[in-house]
């Protein structure tokens, strides 16, 4: 899923999450802590090399989740790093 479809899914499900009696939370596992420079002239990232796309996409996703959080303050949208083992 691209970041556009992830954010669209969050926006579409937001009314249901807002009406939930408890645990109103949106979690998206994307590329946490890999944010890079966001190119406003190429939001789809079509002109970027692979590693530049990761930073761009991660930055756009984080900005999108922050916009959702501003519009729905009762819903938790935690941003951060998920520690996981390697092996």
MDTraj code that builds the backbone (N, CA, C; nanometers):
import mdtraj as md
import numpy as np

residues = "UNK UNK UNK UNK UNK UNK UNK UNK UNK UNK UNK UNK UNK UNK UNK UNK UNK UNK UNK UNK UNK UNK UNK UNK UNK UNK UNK UNK UNK UNK UNK UNK UNK UNK UNK UNK UNK UNK UNK UNK UNK UNK UNK UNK UNK UNK UNK UNK UNK UNK UNK UNK UNK UNK UNK UNK UNK UNK UNK UNK UNK UNK UNK UNK UNK UNK UNK UNK UNK UNK UNK UNK UNK UNK UNK UNK UNK UNK UNK UNK UNK UNK UNK UNK UNK UNK UNK".split()
xyz = np.array([
    [0.0838, -0.1182, 0.0000],
    [0.0000, 0.0000, 0.0000],
    [0.0881, 0.1242, 0.0000],
    [0.0528, 0.2194, -0.0809],
    [0.1246, 0.3456, -0.0778],
    [0.0756, 0.4286, 0.0393],
    [0.1453, 0.5363, 0.0666],
    [0.1020, 0.6210, 0.1772],
    [-0.0328, 0.6860, 0.1478],
    [-0.0636, 0.7120, 0.0194],
    [-0.1946, 0.7679, -0.0144],
    [-0.3065, 0.6723, 0.0262],
    [-0.2927, 0.5452, -0.0076],
    [-0.3982, 0.4496, 0.0252],
    [-0.4059, 0.4252, 0.1757],
    [-0.2936, 0.4275, 0.2435],
    [-0.2952, 0.4121, 0.3897],
    [-0.3703, 0.5279, 0.4555],
    [-0.3392, 0.6498, 0.4125],
    [-0.4073, 0.7653, 0.4705],
    [-0.5558, 0.7664, 0.4342],
    [-0.5872, 0.7238, 0.3137],
    [-0.7289, 0.7185, 0.2721],
    [-0.8058, 0.6191, 0.3577],
    [-0.7444, 0.5048, 0.3856],
    [-0.8071, 0.4047, 0.4719],
    [-0.8325, 0.4629, 0.6111],
    [-0.7347, 0.5335, 0.6656],
    [-0.7510, 0.5954, 0.7975],
    [-0.8659, 0.6959, 0.7946],
    [-0.8685, 0.7815, 0.6938],
    [-0.9740, 0.8830, 0.6841],
    [-1.1110, 0.8171, 0.6679],
    [-1.1192, 0.7118, 0.5881],
    [-1.2481, 0.6437, 0.5677],
    [-1.2978, 0.5755, 0.6950],
    [-1.2077, 0.5204, 0.7736],
    [-1.2473, 0.4495, 0.8958],
    [-1.2581, 0.5408, 1.0180],
    [-1.2143, 0.6647, 1.0047],
    [-1.2115, 0.7562, 1.1187],
    [-1.3466, 0.7728, 1.1878],
    [-1.4588, 0.7862, 1.1168],
    [-1.5870, 0.7993, 1.1877],
    [-1.6176, 0.6789, 1.2780],
    [-1.5825, 0.5595, 1.2332],
    [-1.6051, 0.4407, 1.3172],
    [-1.5137, 0.4416, 1.4386],
    [-1.3892, 0.4802, 1.4191],
    [-1.2940, 0.4852, 1.5308],
    [-1.3383, 0.5908, 1.6316],
    [-1.3873, 0.7039, 1.5828],
    [-1.4315, 0.8107, 1.6736],
    [-1.5509, 0.7680, 1.7575],
    [-1.6358, 0.6808, 1.7059],
    [-1.7535, 0.6347, 1.7808],
    [-1.7237, 0.5151, 1.8709],
    [-1.6040, 0.4621, 1.8650],
    [-1.5692, 0.3459, 1.9479],
    [-1.5769, 0.3845, 2.0960],
    [-1.6250, 0.2914, 2.1813],
    [-1.6376, 0.3236, 2.3233],
    [-1.5028, 0.3339, 2.3953],
    [-1.4008, 0.2701, 2.3414],
    [-1.2689, 0.2724, 2.4052],
    [-1.1619, 0.2419, 2.3008],
    [-1.0399, 0.2664, 2.3378],
    [-0.9225, 0.2372, 2.2548],
    [-0.9367, 0.2955, 2.1139],
    [-0.9558, 0.4250, 2.1089],
    [-0.9642, 0.4951, 1.9797],
    [-0.8225, 0.5271, 1.9349],
    [-0.7686, 0.4421, 1.8506],
    [-0.6283, 0.4539, 1.8124],
    [-0.6092, 0.4141, 1.6668],
    [-0.5203, 0.4843, 1.5992],
    [-0.4796, 0.4508, 1.4630],
    [-0.3308, 0.4202, 1.4674],
    [-0.2931, 0.3020, 1.4214],
    [-0.1522, 0.2636, 1.4166],
    [-0.1195, 0.2237, 1.2741],
    [-0.0158, 0.2824, 1.2199],
    [0.0303, 0.2484, 1.0858],
    [0.1778, 0.2128, 1.0943],
    [0.2110, 0.0931, 1.0569],
    [0.3503, 0.0507, 1.0553],
    [0.4015, 0.0756, 0.9146],
    [0.4843, 0.1767, 0.9003],
    [0.5320, 0.2162, 0.7683],
    [0.6840, 0.2165, 0.7721],
    [0.7451, 0.3304, 0.7732],
    [0.8911, 0.3411, 0.7804],
    [0.9269, 0.4390, 0.8905],
    [0.8891, 0.4056, 1.0121],
    [0.9101, 0.4940, 1.1258],
    [1.0544, 0.5377, 1.1420],
    [1.0722, 0.6633, 1.1750],
    [1.2024, 0.7252, 1.1994],
    [1.2893, 0.7299, 1.0743],
    [1.2308, 0.7133, 0.9584],
    [1.3057, 0.7211, 0.8318],
    [1.2619, 0.8420, 0.7503],
    [1.1991, 0.9399, 0.8166],
    [1.1510, 1.0574, 0.7449],
    [1.2655, 1.1281, 0.6744],
    [1.2342, 1.1792, 0.5585],
    [1.3321, 1.2544, 0.4804],
    [1.2691, 1.3816, 0.4278],
    [1.3380, 1.4434, 0.3359],
    [1.2896, 1.5673, 0.2756],
    [1.1656, 1.5389, 0.1910],
    [1.0609, 1.6172, 0.2119],
    [0.9372, 1.6034, 0.1346],
    [0.9428, 1.7011, 0.0181],
    [0.9274, 1.6492, -0.1014],
    [0.9280, 1.7309, -0.2222],
    [0.7839, 1.7624, -0.2602],
    [0.7397, 1.8848, -0.2327],
    [0.6008, 1.9230, -0.2595],
    [0.5689, 1.9243, -0.4087],
    [0.6706, 1.9323, -0.4927],
    [0.6483, 1.9317, -0.6376],
    [0.6342, 1.7908, -0.6936],
    [0.6659, 1.6902, -0.6130],
    [0.6583, 1.5502, -0.6572],
    [0.6054, 1.4640, -0.5424],
    [0.4812, 1.4920, -0.4986],
    [0.4264, 1.4197, -0.3837],
    [0.4144, 1.2702, -0.4086],
    [0.3946, 1.2291, -0.5311],
    [0.3848, 1.0859, -0.5597],
    [0.5214, 1.0182, -0.5587],
    [0.6276, 1.0946, -0.5625],
    [0.7618, 1.0388, -0.5545],
    [0.8069, 0.9665, -0.6801],
    [0.7502, 1.0001, -0.7926],
    [0.7829, 0.9298, -0.9168],
    [0.9198, 0.9663, -0.9727],
    [0.9728, 1.0808, -0.9328],
    [1.1010, 1.1264, -0.9869],
    [1.2174, 1.0952, -0.8932],
    [1.1939, 1.0152, -0.7920],
    [1.2955, 0.9904, -0.6902],
    [1.3588, 0.8528, -0.7055],
    [1.4826, 0.8438, -0.6625],
    [1.5510, 0.7157, -0.6566],
    [1.4949, 0.6375, -0.5369],
    [1.5216, 0.5087, -0.5318],
    [1.4599, 0.4203, -0.4330],
    [1.4777, 0.4680, -0.2888],
    [1.5996, 0.4987, -0.2468],
    [1.6208, 0.5370, -0.1069],
    [1.5627, 0.6748, -0.0770],
    [1.5614, 0.7630, -0.1740],
    [1.4988, 0.8943, -0.1542],
    [1.3473, 0.8793, -0.1438],
    [1.2904, 0.7825, -0.2138],
    [1.1461, 0.7583, -0.2051],
    [1.1065, 0.7192, -0.0641],
    [1.1885, 0.6381, 0.0018],
    [1.1559, 0.5931, 0.1376],
    [1.1432, 0.7121, 0.2327],
    [1.2410, 0.8006, 0.2316],
    [1.2367, 0.9165, 0.3198],
    [1.1221, 1.0096, 0.2874],
    [1.0986, 1.0295, 0.1596],
    [0.9885, 1.1150, 0.1145],
    [0.8540, 1.0556, 0.1570],
    [0.8331, 0.9278, 0.1275],
    [0.7064, 0.8616, 0.1610],
    [0.6827, 0.8596, 0.3112],
    [0.7878, 0.8340, 0.3874],
    [0.7744, 0.8320, 0.5323],
    [0.7392, 0.9699, 0.5859],
    [0.8015, 1.0723, 0.5308],
    [0.7707, 1.2088, 0.5730],
    [0.6278, 1.2481, 0.5415],
    [0.5817, 1.2128, 0.4218],
    [0.4439, 1.2441, 0.3828],
    [0.3455, 1.1684, 0.4728],
    [0.3755, 1.0433, 0.5034],
    [0.2876, 0.9643, 0.5905],
    [0.2786, 1.0263, 0.7299],
    [0.3923, 1.0669, 0.7844],
    [0.3930, 1.1292, 0.9165],
    [0.3133, 1.2596, 0.9151],
    [0.3327, 1.3416, 0.8127],
    [0.2557, 1.4662, 0.8017],
    [0.1062, 1.4377, 0.7892],
    [0.0706, 1.3343, 0.7142],
    [-0.0699, 1.2972, 0.6989],
    [-0.1317, 1.2531, 0.8301],
    [-0.0602, 1.1711, 0.9059],
    [-0.1120, 1.1262, 1.0356],
    [-0.1231, 1.2425, 1.1334],
    [-0.0301, 1.3372, 1.1252],
    [-0.0399, 1.4550, 1.2117],
    [-0.1624, 1.5386, 1.1755],
    [-0.1955, 1.5470, 1.0472],
    [-0.3150, 1.6197, 1.0049],
    [-0.4406, 1.5496, 1.0564],
    [-0.4428, 1.4171, 1.0502],
    [-0.5561, 1.3408, 1.1043],
    [-0.5672, 1.3657, 1.2545],
    [-0.4546, 1.3662, 1.3247],
    [-0.4559, 1.3880, 1.4698],
    [-0.5101, 1.5259, 1.5052],
    [-0.4774, 1.6268, 1.4258],
    [-0.5305, 1.7615, 1.4512],
    [-0.6814, 1.7664, 1.4296],
    [-0.7309, 1.6925, 1.3308],
    [-0.8732, 1.6932, 1.3008],
    [-0.9552, 1.6036, 1.3922],
    [-0.8909, 1.5100, 1.4582],
    [-0.9607, 1.4170, 1.5478],
    [-0.8776, 1.3976, 1.6743],
    [-0.8738, 1.4986, 1.7617],
    [-0.7863, 1.4906, 1.8792],
    [-0.8226, 1.3788, 1.9777],
    [-0.9454, 1.3265, 1.9690],
    [-0.9851, 1.2183, 2.0597],
    [-0.9311, 1.0827, 2.0156],
    [-0.8718, 1.0773, 1.8969],
    [-0.8146, 0.9530, 1.8445],
    [-0.6633, 0.9608, 1.8571],
    [-0.6044, 0.8603, 1.9173],
    [-0.4599, 0.8568, 1.9346],
    [-0.3931, 0.8088, 1.8062],
    [-0.2923, 0.8839, 1.7606],
    [-0.2136, 0.8436, 1.6434],
    [-0.0673, 0.8486, 1.6835],
    [-0.0206, 0.7477, 1.7570],
    [0.1170, 0.7518, 1.8058],
    [0.2177, 0.7424, 1.6915],
    [0.3160, 0.8283, 1.6937],
    [0.4255, 0.8227, 1.5968],
    [0.5519, 0.7866, 1.6730],
    [0.6279, 0.6987, 1.6187],
    [0.7518, 0.6607, 1.6852],
    [0.8090, 0.5344, 1.6260],
    [0.9066, 0.4824, 1.6942],
    [0.9796, 0.3652, 1.6480],
    [0.9298, 0.2420, 1.7221],
    [0.9108, 0.1344, 1.6497],
    [0.8750, 0.0063, 1.7102],
    [1.0017, -0.0782, 1.7152],
    [1.0425, -0.1134, 1.8356],
    [1.1621, -0.1972, 1.8483],
    [1.1273, -0.3403, 1.8144],
    [1.2111, -0.4019, 1.7348],
    [1.1882, -0.5423, 1.6985],
    [1.3224, -0.6114, 1.6904],
    [1.3185, -0.7409, 1.7115],
    [1.4416, -0.8188, 1.7040],
    [1.4776, -0.8505, 1.5610],
    [1.6007, -0.8765, 1.5390],
    [1.6475, -0.9179, 1.4074],
    [1.6897, -1.0632, 1.4171],
    [1.6597, -1.1367, 1.3123],
    [1.7059, -1.2747, 1.3228],
    [1.6351, -1.3679, 1.2411],
])
top = md.Topology()
chain = top.add_chain()
for i, resn in enumerate(residues, 1):
    res = top.add_residue(resn, chain, resSeq=i)
    for name in ("N", "CA", "C"):
        top.add_atom(name, md.element.get_by_symbol(name[0]), res)
traj = md.Trajectory(xyz[None], top)
